[in-house]
Amino acid sequence: MTDTRKTALIVGASRTLGLGLAAEFLRRDWNVIGTVRGTGRTGLHELAETSEGRLTVESLEMTDPDQITALRDRLAGRPLDLLFVNAAITRGDLPIGEVPTDMFTEVMATNALGPMRVVEFLRPLVVPDGTIGVMSSDQGSITLNTGGGQDLYRASKSALNQLMRCYAARYAGDPRTLLLMDPGWVRTELGGMEAELSVEESVPGVAETIESHRGKPGLHFVDHLGQTVLW
């Protein structure tokens, strides 16, 4: 029997929001491919064991172009309805003048360059009416930045937003939906323990927003409630 389920590839799915999204799309009767860094056992592996074969775990270091190419080759012939890049890092709350050059390079490469390489390299796998999304943040909004702080993280998400704008302009007329997703302020290593939302509170809204935007071409900057975020 042909499997008619939709398929999602979630890059950065070993824990917190990425793992939550993998579980949520399984609950929504999708097939899921999730990536982890390295070869160690993660929560995603545990989830795969209970998925009845609907979750596949792949290894990917997103900052390595050769690994992205290898993943694309391994997934050739497996159409994706959703490509979603979740992975990101932070390195503390330093004023930008105190940020070491190697730290700046690491965060920008991981949060902006890496996701866009994934989008560019894996784009051919996404079906014409599918969705390509990246996990952004309202901290990437220039308009909403009235309090400062988290200079490098904010800058990396602003760069990601700008690069997705460039991508959308380069492929103007492409029928795929493009999403910059703000999950809200979530209690994770990135968000901190004083954040407003748990992973369990954020993830269903993120998944619902992704599904509800299918078939809406162009770039959308939206939050977990489906509301537009100011640039």
Disulfide bonds with the S-S distance in Angstrom:
none
